[in-house]
Amino acid sequence: MDDSVVQAVEAMYASSSTGQTRSAADAFLRSFQTSPNAFAVSHAFLANAPTTARVVQLFAAQTISHLTLTPAQVSQLSSLFSLHHHERDIVRLLGTALVRNMEAGQGLDWLIQGPWDADVRISLLTLAAVESVAYTEAQNVIVYLGSSHAATKDTLLCMAEWVKLLDRDARHPDLVIKNPLTTYAIQVLHRGLDDTSDLFDAAVDLVVEVIRTYNSTLVDLPVIQWLIPQLMQLKPLFTAAAAQGR
């Protein structure tokens, strides 16, 4: 089985492979990824990194990232992180496996404090939010994002996903009013609607999620009073943009 997987992966990327060969290899690999020994074989590929081709290692990590793992299998990933700590793509995929196989009530301290590169951490935190993993950690993650990271497109999008998870009891006004990321997102909007960068789009997403989440005049009045004047200052920009579009 190991050799067959290697041959199929190599066939997928070989320039000399025909379309028929690639289709057959793809079908074989998809079948392998749902087989009972998918984890064991993939783990072996990653554990024997020096003798395993890079494309095979990436395929193995991708396979593991989509598996439902037992606690024993999850524990086996720690050695792989140590072995591949300098390979960002593999670390990201293995981290994805950890996020998707978290136990109920586990919390996210391990993810926030783990030895990840900043962009990997943000990617995994975003995945945790999208999949509603540890949604009760939303407050802590939002505070962490605001205090620990420079504003980037991915950080703004990550915070937007976590704001979306705030329930009524958790959405304290200071989470957004005193959060540097929210302030920065509004500053980005003030730069003008001619900004077509990904950062502008991410800022829009974050502000929209704040508006959607903090929508009760009974509970969320401090946020509404803080946000509306700043959004009203954007009205001339919208008016000018509308005029230019005629």
C-alpha positions, 0 to 999 in steps of 0.5 A: 500500500505504501508504495502504491500511494507514493506512485499515485502521488508522483503520477499526479504531479509528473509532467509525463502523466496522461490525463487517464493516468492522473484520473486513475491516480486521483481515484486511488488516492481518494479511496486511500484517504477513506481507508482504515489505514489512512492515518497509519500510512500517512503518519509513517510517511511524515515520521520518515521525512528524510526518505519521503518525497516532499509531495508525498509528505504534503499529501500525507499531512492533507490526509490527516487534516481531514480524518476523524482521529482517536485520542491516541492518534491525536497524541501521535501528532506531537512528534510530527510537529517537532520533526516538521516545525520548519515546514509551514504548510505541513504544520498548518495541516497538522494543526488543522487536524488538531482543531478538527479533533478537539475534545469538548471543553478543551479550550484554545490555550494550546492553540494561542500559546503553541509554537506556531508562526503568527500566520499559522496561528491566525489560520487555525484560529479562523478555522476554529471559529468557522467550524464553531470549535470552542465558541465559548472562547470567543471573548478570549480570542477577540481580546487576544487578537486585539492585543497581540497582532498587527492588523492584517487582512487575515487577522481582521477576517479572523476577528470577524468570524469570532465576533459572529460567535458572540452570544448575548451574554458574551458580547461586552461592549469593550470587546469592540470599542477598546479593540485596536482591530475594530478601530483600525478597520474603521480607519481603513474605511475612512481611507475611501471607497477607491481602496480595492485592497483585500485589507479594505474588504476585510475591514468591511467584513469586520465592521458588518459583523460588529453591526450584525452582532451588537444590534440590540438597543437594550443591550448593545447601546454603548457600541451603537453610540460609539459606532454610528457617529463614525459610520455617519462620517463615511456618508460623504464617501458613499455619496461621492462613490455613488456619483462617480458610478453614474 
